[in-house]
Amino acid sequence: MSDLRPSTLRTGTMPAWTQRRYGDAESIAREMVDVPAPGRGEALLRLRATGLNNGDIRVMRGEPLLVRLAFGLRRPRQPVRGMDAAATVIAIGDGVTHVAVGDEVVGELPGGGGLARYALAPAARLVPRPPALDAVVAAALPIAGGTAWQALERGGAASGHRVLVIGASGGVGTFAVQLAALRGAEVWALCGEQNRALVEGLGATRTFDYRRVQPGATELQAGTFDVVVDIAGTAPLRALQRLVRDGGRVVLVSGEGGRLLGPIGRILGASLRSIGSRRPLRPLAATAKPRVLAELVALAAAGSLRPVVERTFPFGAAPAALAHVAAGHTVGKVVVTAA
């Protein structure tokens, strides 16, 4: 199907990797489905590249079971995974003035839709992609970059602070290290031994192998950090809290938990431990913020921010890309190129 314009928009079909039941990557199948039409406030996008995130895996598996309240009780309400997109606007719905047909954009797709040829997005969530910024690089930015930015804001990271990033070699972590360094912070990081050189190259002053050094180890002395960004989500809350100075903050980006409620127990525990404390534990629920994404795009286009793309997969290998992310050892980001 050729690119569409408002005057020629017609019904058609497109290839999409769909999911009709919760499960692992083998639950994804290629189908021909209807091209969606943009409604009020929406833009129809021709995908150029789609970035994958841990959130895609949680929705794919329907775990923790709590996510099914938002995404569908029996199967995913949106059957196509992929929430980060670099794309071209090819049609717009009523009331859209923020973007125009032909614009190259970057943005988040609520619930997914990126592993297809076309997808709908709220126009207000889209920001321009400058010609200097490659589509694959741009597709790595929205969720992971936005989460890292919001984590540092929630922690109050500033110039002269010492910031510890736990889980520094993943999608969010590689952005958190760079953005903290750009703020003028001294960055320490926990990551796998094989990734220490990479993380140091992103701006970390000191790195440690997480298999040997965890919160509570002698290498990480109590009360020596202004901000701790915990992306791994496995360290005891008490140990995390001891790491920061009075007035410092621990930001919880994710957390482990049971199959039913996931990190809810950890979040509640953090809230209780923070009552009256001068070293609060602050869970983060990152949201789509176009203002933040525009800042990330500008930094990446200028070369100040370098998204780490471990691997790209062609559209035909989308299930393999999801399986790779689901394995849990991705360094930086995985991106699927367009059909």
Steps between C-alpha positions, in 0.01 A plus 500: 500500500646838402529794736169671565391864482177636647349537154582141399455317830335167435448167669787256456700235677852489638741248650513499879642275769197426715433324826164333567596353839743584777828314487863516391629591155354185346155652558581764233386428144515696176158592363344732248276743688303812416683830477352718778349838425596798716230634729479841654835608640683206342763459230549198276868411484710305251750331730871541429634332814357368826686482831419220743484533878450283805143631507434323170609173659277553803199563276591207271509264797217667689717499812468601770133413467416849623597642158204318345264745667642769273589301188232231478383223732511202264735626227668829411244760398760639258632186328815662355804558721745790469445833677794712372480630145689701244263555210357717226158662540285393205152604614346702783166504673275793583640763730865417439716808457817387678626289206440489125509235229859432400654589838770270635420441868592308814259398774332245723216276388265440797475127559699411188449473126856549378567153356287572197527705183265772626392610846287766668635743756359797691639792302576690820757234598705541181806719462694582181794282399774718349672372182828461692347237728482147359163328539651197679672724754186709544287191566723414797420826679138537618427263788848410627638850454188659646507267800865580571433874473203483735692284748776760525244778535320309776830449676598864464833412335710811443852619431743391770280214621620143521249273326495119511327318214415135574436307180705740289546298179134455406277731300409736783840466667710603200288815471509569875881490507530742209231740616636512854847577363352771276348656814850523646463214749771252597357168385569162659344192346425131553495283187636172367877465491496475120320834473713710733709655222184594308342664805819689580503623141150639555620715790524285813794589725500166680339169408458172686404148401155450651578134564770602751383839623147571619351767730647429842844401363807683634561657156172690536527675833188608683394861467723582203244560224261784432283293264466128439312388188402135545407341168585139589237488774650217705699667781344518849332835564688542828835464321399751233386753758830478688693599188372858486585800714237674710295694248590257221251288309469147368294473180347158432458458124393136513475211741463128526195340650245225478313388191178662618591849620858539379681790667198629695628350825839665450334834426288478817806408701687799358214730593493373858877529539487859372255631758688764697832403341761747376607235247176421319444216255307637201333254258482631144202459269639652182253650252522628144627858509549653155698787652755254637509302175568818304798569729630146448462529123691829499783353710525191280494704178781717637707195596490580872288191577591164344228237515657157528338272243631151564328342204253569222265237360317511165122510512479133402694403814283692748424190715875438532545861610235458769658173614838674523360774723303246705824313578590797720862566403465777242771765509331829419218467250362265235334656194292340223525663159194564285316256275 
